[in-house]
Amino acid sequence: MKDDPLVMSMLFDFYGEVLTEKQKDFFDLYHNHDMSLGEIAENAKITRQGVRDVIVRATQVLRSMEEKLGLVARYKMMQSGLLEIRDAAAAIEAVNNKRFGSAPIREYAQRIQELASEIAEET
């Protein structure tokens, strides 16, 4: 039943607030704390099937939100773009250092790298 842990974690981070408290709790315990359905069922004093149903429903809700809003896909695209920008600025800096030695180009390239890294870390 387990899906890709990173995807599940991102869906939960982006859309978890739309879930009921029970869905949030069970989903978090199962996906983020690696508890089994049986362990969750025992703690919640319900059946294993009941826990599974809650988690499946929560997963459906999260996937539906992603289909409609696409925030996780957009986030991944932005992260990838920021890394490309940072790497391109590093390449510009390297070429500048080898061929031109321009202080302004070096400074701009370094600033672009810094900003791209900061933004990537914040998001």
Residue frames as a rotation matrix with the C-alpha (Angstrom) as fourth column:
MET 1
0.565 0.825 0.000 0.00
0.825 -0.565 0.000 0.00
0.000 0.000 -1.000 0.00
LYS 2
0.227 -0.527 -0.819 2.94
0.363 -0.735 0.573 2.38
-0.904 -0.427 0.024 0.60
ASP 3
0.911 0.015 0.412 3.52
0.385 -0.393 -0.835 4.95
0.149 0.919 -0.364 -2.10
ASP 4
-0.019 -0.948 0.319 6.71
0.605 -0.265 -0.751 6.89
0.796 0.179 0.578 -2.74
PRO 5
0.120 0.085 -0.989 7.50
0.982 -0.160 0.106 8.37
-0.149 -0.984 -0.103 0.69
LEU 6
-0.820 -0.479 -0.314 8.79
0.430 -0.877 0.214 11.67
-0.378 0.040 0.925 -0.70
VAL 7
-0.716 0.627 0.308 5.68
0.084 -0.361 0.929 12.20
0.693 0.691 0.206 -2.82
MET 8
0.176 0.823 -0.540 3.39
0.735 0.254 0.628 11.33
0.655 -0.507 -0.560 0.08
SER 9
-0.182 -0.337 -0.924 5.27
0.904 -0.427 -0.023 13.67
-0.386 -0.839 0.383 2.39
MET 10
-0.980 -0.197 0.004 5.07
0.178 -0.877 0.446 16.52
-0.085 0.438 0.895 -0.11
LEU 11
-0.374 0.917 0.138 1.36
0.254 -0.042 0.966 15.97
0.892 0.397 -0.218 -0.73
PHE 12
0.261 0.447 -0.856 0.79
0.925 0.138 0.355 15.98
0.276 -0.884 -0.377 3.02
ASP 13
-0.536 -0.550 -0.640 2.88
0.707 -0.707 0.016 19.14
-0.462 -0.444 0.768 3.48
PHE 14
-0.982 0.114 0.149 1.05
0.015 -0.745 0.667 21.01
0.187 0.658 0.730 0.74
TYR 15
-0.364 0.931 -0.019 -2.51
-0.409 -0.141 0.901 19.82
0.837 0.336 0.433 1.25
GLY 16
-0.726 0.000 -0.688 -2.68
0.454 0.751 -0.479 18.13
0.516 -0.660 -0.545 4.66
GLU 17
-0.938 0.337 -0.084 -4.83
-0.150 -0.612 -0.776 20.87
-0.313 -0.715 0.625 6.15
VAL 18
-0.349 0.863 -0.365 -7.81
-0.864 -0.145 0.482 19.81
0.363 0.484 0.796 4.02
LEU 19
-0.437 0.138 -0.889 -7.89
0.123 0.988 0.093 16.42
0.891 -0.069 -0.449 5.74
THR 20
0.738 0.649 0.185 -9.93
-0.193 -0.060 0.979 15.63
0.646 -0.759 0.081 8.81
GLU 21
0.258 -0.649 0.716 -8.02
-0.966 -0.173 0.192 15.31
0.000 -0.741 -0.672 12.09
LYS 22
0.547 -0.008 0.837 -8.33
-0.238 0.957 0.165 11.51
-0.803 -0.289 0.521 11.97
GLN 23
0.940 -0.208 0.270 -7.09
0.327 0.326 -0.887 11.41
0.097 0.922 0.374 8.37
LYS 24
0.533 -0.777 0.336 -4.15
-0.588 -0.625 -0.513 13.67
0.609 0.076 -0.790 9.26
ASP 25
0.273 -0.416 0.867 -3.22
-0.883 0.250 0.398 11.60
-0.383 -0.874 -0.299 12.29
PHE 26
0.660 0.035 0.750 -3.44
0.053 0.994 -0.093 8.21
-0.749 0.102 0.655 10.56
PHE 27
0.924 -0.326 0.197 -1.73
0.191 -0.052 -0.980 9.42
0.330 0.944 0.014 7.39
ASP 28
0.437 -0.785 0.440 1.09
-0.781 -0.573 -0.248 10.98
0.447 -0.235 -0.863 9.41
LEU 29
0.306 -0.297 0.904 1.58
-0.695 0.579 0.426 7.91
-0.651 -0.759 -0.029 11.57
TYR 30
0.761 0.071 0.644 1.59
0.261 0.876 -0.405 5.58
-0.594 0.476 0.648 8.58
HIS 31
0.811 -0.387 0.439 3.68
0.433 -0.108 -0.895 7.58
0.394 0.916 0.080 6.12
ASN 32
0.427 -0.660 0.618 5.88
-0.425 -0.750 -0.507 9.79
0.798 -0.046 -0.601 8.28
HIS 33
0.096 -0.367 0.925 6.32
-0.987 0.084 0.135 7.68
-0.127 -0.926 -0.355 11.41
ASP 34
-0.433 -0.345 -0.832 6.36
-0.665 0.746 0.037 4.32
0.608 0.570 -0.553 9.60
MET 35
-0.540 0.360 0.761 3.77
-0.589 0.485 -0.647 2.72
-0.602 -0.797 -0.050 11.85
SER 36
-0.972 0.232 0.017 1.92
0.189 0.747 0.637 -0.33
0.136 0.623 -0.770 10.57
LEU 37
-0.301 0.944 0.137 -1.82
-0.404 -0.257 0.878 -0.44
0.864 0.209 0.458 10.03
GLY 38
0.220 0.357 -0.908 -2.04
0.545 0.727 0.418 -2.86
0.809 -0.586 -0.034 12.93
GLU 39
-0.616 -0.532 -0.581 -0.14
0.780 -0.308 -0.545 -0.56
0.111 -0.789 0.605 15.28
ILE 40
-0.900 0.339 0.274 -2.33
-0.300 -0.938 0.175 2.41
0.317 0.075 0.946 14.38
ALA 41
-0.031 0.946 -0.324 -5.47
-0.194 0.312 0.930 0.28
0.980 0.092 0.174 14.72
GLU 42
-0.045 -0.051 -0.998 -4.41
0.828 0.556 -0.066 -0.93
0.559 -0.829 0.017 18.16
ASN 43
-0.879 -0.353 -0.321 -3.73
0.472 -0.735 -0.486 2.62
-0.064 -0.579 0.813 19.39
ALA 44
-0.790 0.610 0.058 -6.97
-0.547 -0.745 0.382 3.97
0.276 0.270 0.922 17.90
LYS 45
-0.699 0.500 0.511 -8.98
-0.104 0.636 -0.764 0.94
-0.707 -0.588 -0.393 19.05
ILE 46
0.433 0.769 -0.469 -10.45
-0.737 0.003 -0.675 0.32
-0.518 0.639 0.569 15.61
THR 47
0.723 -0.129 0.679 -9.92
0.322 0.932 -0.166 -2.37
-0.612 0.338 0.715 13.02
ARG 48
-0.398 -0.916 0.050 -6.93
0.326 -0.091 0.941 -2.55
-0.857 0.391 0.335 10.73
GLN 49
-0.344 0.367 0.864 -9.34
0.935 0.055 0.349 -2.26
0.080 0.929 -0.363 7.79
GLY 50
0.741 0.635 -0.218 -10.80
0.662 -0.745 0.079 0.90
-0.112 -0.203 -0.973 9.31
VAL 51
0.233 -0.761 -0.605 -7.34
0.072 -0.607 0.792 2.45
-0.970 -0.228 -0.086 9.49
ARG 52
-0.632 -0.493 0.599 -6.62
0.572 0.225 0.789 1.40
-0.524 0.841 0.139 5.92
ASP 53
0.155 0.797 0.584 -9.87
0.980 -0.199 0.012 2.95
0.126 0.570 -0.812 4.70
VAL 54
0.803 0.103 -0.587 -9.05
0.309 -0.915 0.261 6.28
-0.510 -0.391 -0.766 6.39
ILE 55
-0.132 -0.953 -0.271 -5.53
0.023 -0.277 0.961 6.34
-0.991 0.121 0.058 4.90
VAL 56
-0.533 0.011 0.846 -6.74
0.808 0.301 0.506 5.39
-0.249 0.954 -0.169 1.42
ARG 57
0.550 0.808 0.210 -9.39
0.834 -0.547 -0.079 8.13
0.051 0.219 -0.974 1.55
ALA 58
0.599 -0.407 -0.689 -6.82
0.085 -0.824 0.560 10.67
-0.796 -0.394 -0.459 2.77
THR 59
-0.502 -0.826 0.255 -4.47
0.303 0.108 0.947 9.69
-0.810 0.553 0.197 -0.06
GLN 60
-0.168 0.545 0.821 -7.30
0.986 0.076 0.152 10.10
0.020 0.835 -0.550 -2.58
VAL 61
0.818 0.478 -0.320 -8.08
0.516 -0.855 0.042 13.57
-0.254 -0.200 -0.946 -1.22
LEU 62
0.221 -0.828 -0.516 -4.43
-0.034 -0.535 0.844 14.65
-0.975 -0.169 -0.146 -1.40
ARG 63
-0.634 -0.444 0.633 -3.98
0.554 0.310 0.773 13.30
-0.539 0.841 0.050 -4.93
SER 64
0.235 0.825 0.515 -7.20
0.971 -0.222 -0.088 14.99
0.042 0.521 -0.853 -6.02
MET 65
0.768 -0.015 -0.640 -5.98
0.197 -0.945 0.259 18.31
-0.609 -0.326 -0.723 -4.66
GLU 66
-0.282 -0.950 -0.136 -2.71
0.022 -0.148 0.989 17.91
-0.959 0.276 0.063 -6.54
GLU 67
-0.423 0.206 0.883 -4.58
0.879 0.328 0.345 17.09
-0.219 0.922 -0.320 -9.76
LYS 68
0.609 0.772 0.182 -6.64
0.792 -0.605 -0.085 20.25
0.045 0.196 -0.980 -9.38
LEU 69
0.936 -0.193 -0.296 -3.97
-0.071 -0.923 0.379 22.65
-0.346 -0.333 -0.877 -8.12
GLY 70
0.740 -0.664 0.110 -0.64
0.467 0.389 -0.794 21.13
0.485 0.638 0.598 -9.15
LEU 71
0.851 -0.391 0.351 1.32
-0.513 -0.764 0.391 22.84
0.115 -0.512 -0.851 -6.37
VAL 72
0.516 -0.688 0.509 3.72
-0.025 0.582 0.812 19.94
-0.856 -0.432 0.284 -5.82
ALA 73
0.433 -0.333 0.838 4.50
0.884 0.340 -0.321 19.70
-0.178 0.879 0.442 -9.54
ARG 74
0.795 -0.108 0.597 5.02
0.145 -0.921 -0.361 23.45
0.589 0.374 -0.717 -9.70
TYR 75
0.804 -0.513 0.300 7.28
-0.478 -0.260 0.839 23.34
-0.353 -0.818 -0.454 -6.63
LYS 76
0.401 -0.659 0.637 9.42
0.457 0.746 0.484 20.60
-0.794 0.097 0.600 -8.19
MET 77
0.536 -0.150 0.831 9.66
0.802 -0.215 -0.557 22.56
0.262 0.965 0.005 -11.44
MET 78
0.880 -0.191 0.436 10.73
-0.250 -0.965 0.081 25.71
0.405 -0.180 -0.896 -9.59
GLN 79
0.659 -0.668 0.345 13.34
-0.253 0.235 0.938 23.82
-0.708 -0.706 -0.014 -7.58
SER 80
0.344 -0.505 0.792 14.75
0.794 0.607 0.043 22.30
-0.502 0.614 0.609 -10.74
GLY 81
0.672 -0.022 0.740 14.81
0.529 -0.685 -0.500 25.69
0.518 0.728 -0.449 -12.46
LEU 82
0.900 -0.351 0.259 16.59
-0.436 -0.704 0.561 27.31
-0.014 -0.617 -0.786 -9.54
LEU 83
0.445 -0.769 0.459 19.26
0.149 0.569 0.809 24.63
-0.883 -0.291 0.368 -9.61
GLU 84
0.370 -0.265 0.891 19.72
0.928 0.147 -0.342 25.16
-0.041 0.953 0.301 -13.35
ILE 85
0.861 -0.028 0.507 20.05
0.059 -0.986 -0.154 28.92
0.505 0.162 -0.848 -12.81
ARG 86
0.771 -0.593 0.232 22.62
-0.399 -0.166 0.902 28.37
-0.496 -0.788 -0.364 -10.07
ASP 87
0.295 -0.666 0.685 24.62
0.540 0.708 0.456 25.95
-0.789 0.236 0.568 -12.24
ALA 88
0.547 -0.056 0.835 24.48
0.781 -0.326 -0.533 28.29
0.302 0.944 -0.134 -15.26
ALA 89
0.922 -0.222 0.317 25.74
-0.298 -0.930 0.215 31.17
0.247 -0.293 -0.924 -13.14
ALA 90
0.540 -0.761 0.359 28.59
-0.136 0.343 0.930 28.97
-0.831 -0.551 0.082 -11.89
ALA 91
0.295 -0.404 0.866 29.48
0.880 0.468 -0.082 28.12
-0.372 0.786 0.493 -15.50
ILE 92
0.784 0.012 0.621 29.45
0.334 -0.850 -0.406 31.81
0.523 0.526 -0.671 -16.44
GLU 93
0.850 -0.487 0.203 31.71
-0.461 -0.499 0.734 32.56
-0.256 -0.717 -0.648 -13.51
ALA 94
0.381 -0.725 0.574 34.13
0.324 0.686 0.651 29.79
-0.866 -0.062 0.497 -14.55
VAL 95
0.395 -0.200 0.897 34.31
0.911 -0.043 -0.411 31.02
0.120 0.979 0.165 -18.15
ASN 96
0.903 -0.029 0.428 34.76
-0.040 -0.999 0.016 34.58
0.427 -0.032 -0.904 -16.94
ASN 97
0.734 -0.649 0.201 37.57
-0.299 -0.043 0.953 33.54
-0.610 -0.760 -0.225 -14.60
LYS 98
0.232 -0.653 0.721 39.39
0.653 0.654 0.383 31.68
-0.721 0.381 0.578 -17.39
ARG 99
0.039 -0.151 0.988 38.95
0.988 -0.140 -0.060 34.17
0.148 0.979 0.143 -20.22
PHE 100
0.307 0.266 0.914 37.99
0.421 -0.899 0.120 37.62
0.854 0.348 -0.388 -19.08
GLY 101
-0.504 -0.518 -0.691 38.63
0.823 -0.048 -0.566 38.16
0.260 -0.854 0.451 -15.40
SER 102
-0.376 0.457 0.806 35.83
-0.065 -0.881 0.469 40.71
0.924 0.123 0.361 -15.18
ALA 103
-0.995 -0.027 -0.094 35.09
0.093 0.026 -0.995 41.59
0.030 -0.999 -0.024 -11.58
PRO 104
-0.459 0.888 0.009 31.49
-0.848 -0.435 -0.302 42.74
-0.264 -0.146 0.953 -12.30
ILE 105
0.077 0.478 -0.875 30.67
-0.672 0.673 0.309 39.50
0.736 0.565 0.373 -14.16
ARG 106
-0.637 -0.381 -0.670 32.16
0.200 0.758 -0.621 37.45
0.744 -0.530 -0.407 -11.33
GLU 107
-0.958 0.270 0.101 30.16
-0.200 -0.370 -0.907 39.42
-0.207 -0.889 0.409 -8.75
TYR 108
-0.163 0.945 -0.282 26.90
-0.987 -0.153 0.057 39.12
0.010 0.287 0.958 -10.70
ALA 109
-0.052 0.095 -0.994 27.42
-0.370 0.923 0.108 35.39
0.928 0.373 -0.013 -11.23
GLN 110
-0.860 -0.312 -0.403 28.15
0.247 0.437 -0.865 34.85
0.446 -0.844 -0.299 -7.55
ARG 111
-0.766 0.628 0.138 25.11
-0.553 -0.536 -0.638 36.88
-0.326 -0.565 0.758 -6.54
ILE 112
0.019 0.773 -0.634 22.87
-0.895 0.297 0.334 34.87
0.446 0.561 0.697 -8.87
GLN 113
-0.342 -0.224 -0.913 24.21
0.043 0.967 -0.253 31.65
0.939 -0.126 -0.321 -7.35
GLU 114
-0.996 -0.062 -0.062 23.61
0.068 -0.094 -0.993 32.92
0.056 -0.994 0.098 -3.83
LEU 115
-0.488 0.873 -0.014 20.07
-0.840 -0.474 -0.263 34.08
-0.236 -0.116 0.965 -4.56
ALA 116
0.040 0.491 -0.870 19.14
-0.671 0.659 0.341 30.86
0.741 0.570 0.356 -6.35
SER 117
-0.586 -0.331 -0.740 20.47
0.255 0.791 -0.556 28.81
0.769 -0.515 -0.379 -3.44
GLU 118
-0.964 0.250 0.093 18.68
-0.193 -0.416 -0.889 30.95
-0.183 -0.875 0.449 -0.84
ILE 119
-0.209 0.944 -0.255 15.37
-0.978 -0.197 0.069 30.74
0.015 0.263 0.965 -2.68
ALA 120
-0.075 0.135 -0.988 15.74
-0.366 0.918 0.153 26.99
0.928 0.373 -0.020 -3.20
GLU 121
-0.831 -0.305 -0.465 16.39
0.298 0.461 -0.836 26.49
0.470 -0.833 -0.292 0.52
GLU 122
-0.833 0.541 0.115 13.42
-0.473 -0.590 -0.654 28.67
-0.286 -0.599 0.748 1.56
THR 123
-0.051 0.889 -0.455 10.90
-0.981 0.041 0.191 26.86
0.189 0.456 0.870 -0.58
